[in-house]
């Protein structure tokens, strides 16, 4: 069953409690990545894509060190935060990671994910994210083993499977990611609590249903949404495909 955003009629301002309620009540979530948005009018782009039916604002944070690109920092997050009540989902592709976690939390992030290879102490980084009031996620590159989950699965709120090698938008989906999604979904089903399973990279209208069947419930899409002339039509088509699952 597909749920839209949890609506709160009459509320137009961001509220932290709203974010937690959305986190708990949604099933399939579409998260446009602002990496593919028009940065000359980023605030307008964020508002437009949420009005078009998206659920989450996804930040791909790259440092030109852990990955070969340089994108946005906490100041951009702080600028966007007053413009939307939608969840802000921050994917940190940076090393070291602990230094920047508090900055994004203070800037208004709701969910912060990081790569285990970028942390000296994975358990400590998860604790740091939670201590700053955010949901914590662990992100996996295509060749990163899921064994990192073995000792921290009881502490995380989200697993992010990269279906491209991180660093650039517009790449093609790596099919092996489907097997990884299935493996994580089996773990989640045995966990007895809500854990989001997010996929990032090459998600499009024509493959989103297959990805959902593999177990994903949260779909990051950049150019597949921002590269189209009608965000509402594109997101509607994605939801139409998800309805077939």
C-alpha positions as CSV (number, residue, x, y, z in Angstrom):
1,X,0.0,0.0,0.0
2,X,1.3,3.4,-0.9
3,X,1.1,6.3,1.5
4,X,1.7,9.9,0.7
5,X,3.1,12.4,3.0
6,X,1.4,12.7,6.4
7,X,-0.6,15.9,5.9
8,X,-1.1,18.4,8.7
9,X,-3.7,20.9,7.4
10,X,-3.1,24.5,8.5
11,X,0.6,24.0,9.2
12,X,2.9,25.6,6.8
13,X,6.1,25.9,8.9
14,X,8.6,23.2,9.5
15,X,8.2,21.4,12.8
16,X,10.5,18.6,14.1
17,X,7.5,16.6,15.4
18,X,6.1,16.6,11.9
19,X,9.3,15.1,10.6
20,X,9.2,12.2,13.1
21,X,5.6,11.5,12.3
22,X,6.4,11.4,8.5
23,X,9.3,9.0,9.3
24,X,6.9,6.6,11.0
25,X,3.9,6.6,8.8
26,X,5.1,6.5,5.2
27,X,5.7,3.4,3.1
28,X,7.1,4.3,-0.4
29,X,9.0,7.6,-0.4
30,X,10.4,9.5,-3.3
31,X,13.5,11.6,-2.5
32,X,14.7,14.0,-5.2
33,X,18.4,14.7,-5.0
34,X,19.2,18.4,-5.2
35,X,22.5,17.5,-6.8
36,X,20.6,17.6,-10.1
37,X,18.6,20.7,-9.4
38,X,19.1,24.1,-10.9
39,X,21.4,25.7,-8.2
40,X,20.7,29.2,-9.6
41,X,17.2,28.8,-8.1
42,X,17.7,26.1,-5.5
43,X,15.1,27.2,-3.0
44,X,12.4,27.4,-5.7
45,X,13.4,24.0,-7.0
46,X,13.0,22.4,-3.6
47,X,9.6,24.0,-3.1
48,X,8.5,23.0,-6.6
49,X,9.5,19.3,-6.3
50,X,7.8,18.9,-2.9
51,X,4.7,20.6,-4.3
52,X,4.9,18.1,-7.1
53,X,4.5,15.2,-4.7
54,X,8.0,14.3,-3.5
55,X,8.4,13.3,0.1
56,X,12.0,14.0,1.0
57,X,14.8,16.5,0.1
58,X,17.9,14.5,-0.5
59,X,21.4,16.1,0.0
60,X,24.4,14.4,-1.7
61,X,27.3,15.8,0.3
62,X,30.7,15.2,-1.4
63,X,34.1,16.4,-0.4
64,X,36.4,15.8,-3.4
65,X,38.3,13.5,-1.1
66,X,36.2,10.4,-0.3
67,X,34.5,10.8,-3.7
68,X,35.8,12.7,-6.7
69,X,33.4,15.6,-6.6
70,X,32.6,18.7,-4.4
71,X,29.0,19.6,-3.7
72,X,27.1,21.3,-0.8
73,X,27.7,21.9,2.9
74,X,25.7,22.8,6.0
75,X,25.1,26.4,4.9
76,X,23.0,25.2,2.0
77,X,21.0,22.9,4.3
78,X,20.4,25.8,6.7
79,X,19.2,28.0,3.8
80,X,16.7,25.3,2.6
81,X,15.4,24.3,6.0
82,X,12.9,27.3,6.5
83,X,11.5,26.7,3.0
84,X,9.9,23.2,3.6
85,X,8.5,21.0,6.2
86,X,9.7,17.9,4.2
87,X,12.4,15.7,5.7
88,X,15.9,16.6,4.8
89,X,17.9,13.4,4.2
90,X,21.7,14.1,4.2
91,X,24.0,11.5,2.6
92,X,27.5,12.2,3.7
93,X,30.2,11.1,1.2
94,X,33.0,12.7,3.2
95,X,36.0,11.6,5.2
96,X,36.4,12.1,8.1
97,X,32.7,12.2,8.9
98,X,32.3,13.0,12.6
99,X,33.4,16.6,12.3
100,X,30.6,17.6,10.0
101,X,27.7,15.7,11.6
102,X,26.9,18.3,14.2
103,X,26.9,21.1,11.6
104,X,24.3,19.3,9.5
105,X,22.2,18.5,12.5
106,X,22.2,22.1,13.5
107,X,21.4,23.2,10.0
108,X,18.1,21.2,10.1
109,X,18.9,17.7,8.8
110,X,16.5,15.0,9.9
111,X,18.3,11.9,8.6
112,X,22.1,11.6,8.3
113,X,23.7,8.7,6.5
114,X,27.4,7.9,6.2
115,X,29.7,5.3,4.7
116,X,31.4,2.9,7.2
117,X,34.8,3.3,5.4
118,X,34.7,7.0,6.2
119,X,34.4,6.5,9.9
120,X,37.2,5.5,12.3
121,X,34.5,4.1,14.7
122,X,31.1,3.3,13.1
123,X,29.3,2.8,16.3
124,X,30.5,6.1,17.7
125,X,29.4,8.0,14.5
126,X,26.0,6.5,14.8
127,X,25.8,7.6,18.4
128,X,26.9,11.1,17.4
129,X,24.2,11.4,14.8
130,X,21.5,10.3,17.3
131,X,22.9,12.5,20.1
132,X,22.2,15.4,17.8
133,X,18.6,14.4,17.3
134,X,18.8,12.9,13.9
135,X,17.9,9.5,12.5
136,X,21.1,7.5,11.6
137,X,21.8,5.6,8.3
138,X,24.6,3.5,7.0
139,X,25.4,3.7,3.3
140,X,27.0,1.0,1.2
141,X,28.9,1.4,-2.1
142,X,28.4,-1.3,-4.7
143,X,31.5,-3.3,-3.6
144,X,31.1,-2.6,0.2
145,X,30.1,-5.8,2.1
146,X,27.0,-5.8,4.2
147,X,28.9,-7.3,7.1
148,X,29.3,-3.8,8.6
149,X,25.6,-4.2,9.6
150,X,26.3,-7.2,11.8
151,X,27.2,-5.3,15.0
152,X,25.2,-2.0,14.6
153,X,21.9,-3.1,12.9
154,X,20.0,-2.6,16.2
155,X,21.1,1.1,16.3
156,X,20.4,2.3,12.7
157,X,17.2,3.7,11.2
158,X,18.1,3.5,7.6
159,X,20.2,1.5,5.2
160,X,21.3,3.2,2.0
161,X,22.3,1.0,-1.0
162,X,24.3,2.8,-3.6
163,X,23.3,1.5,-7.1
164,X,26.0,3.5,-8.7
165,X,29.6,4.3,-7.7
166,X,29.3,7.6,-5.8
167,X,30.6,10.8,-7.0
168,X,28.5,11.9,-10.0
169,X,24.8,12.1,-11.0
170,X,23.3,10.6,-14.1
171,X,24.9,7.2,-13.9
172,X,23.3,3.9,-14.9
173,X,21.8,1.5,-12.3
174,X,24.0,-1.4,-11.3
175,X,21.8,-4.5,-11.4
176,X,23.7,-6.3,-8.6
177,X,22.2,-3.7,-6.2
178,X,19.0,-5.7,-6.4
179,X,20.6,-8.6,-4.7
180,X,21.9,-6.3,-2.0
181,X,18.5,-4.8,-1.5
182,X,17.0,-8.3,-1.1
183,X,19.6,-9.3,1.5
184,X,19.0,-6.1,3.5
185,X,15.2,-6.5,3.3
186,X,15.5,-10.0,4.8
187,X,17.5,-8.5,7.7
188,X,14.9,-5.8,8.2
189,X,12.0,-8.3,8.3
190,X,13.7,-10.1,11.1
191,X,14.5,-6.9,13.1
192,X,11.1,-6.3,14.5
193,X,11.2,-2.5,14.1
194,X,11.0,0.1,11.3
195,X,14.2,0.6,9.3
196,X,14.1,2.4,6.0
197,X,15.8,0.8,2.9
198,X,16.9,3.5,0.6
199,X,18.4,3.2,-2.9
200,X,20.4,5.8,-4.7
201,X,21.6,5.9,-8.2
202,X,20.0,5.3,-11.6
203,X,16.5,5.2,-10.3
204,X,14.0,5.9,-13.1
205,X,10.4,5.5,-14.0
206,X,11.2,2.3,-16.0
207,X,13.0,0.5,-13.2
208,X,11.5,1.8,-9.9
209,X,9.0,-1.0,-9.7
210,X,11.7,-3.7,-10.1
211,X,13.8,-1.9,-7.4
212,X,10.7,-1.8,-5.1
213,X,10.1,-5.5,-5.6
214,X,13.7,-6.1,-4.4
215,X,12.8,-4.5,-1.1
216,X,13.5,-0.7,-1.4
217,X,11.0,1.7,0.2
218,X,12.8,5.0,-0.3
219,X,14.0,6.1,-3.8
220,X,16.5,8.8,-4.5
221,X,16.2,10.2,-8.0
222,X,18.2,13.2,-9.3
223,X,18.3,13.8,-13.1
224,X,15.3,11.4,-13.5
225,X,13.2,14.1,-11.8
226,X,15.0,17.4,-12.1
227,X,16.0,16.6,-15.7
228,X,12.3,16.5,-16.8
229,X,10.1,19.5,-17.6
230,X,7.1,18.4,-15.4
231,X,8.1,17.2,-11.9
232,X,4.6,16.4,-11.0
233,X,4.1,14.2,-14.1
234,X,7.4,12.4,-13.4
235,X,6.7,11.7,-9.8
236,X,3.2,10.7,-10.6
237,X,4.5,8.2,-13.1
238,X,6.9,6.8,-10.5
239,X,4.1,6.3,-8.1
240,X,2.0,4.7,-10.8
241,X,4.8,2.1,-11.3
242,X,5.1,1.6,-7.5
243,X,1.3,0.9,-7.4
244,X,2.0,-2.1,-9.6
245,X,4.3,-3.7,-7.0
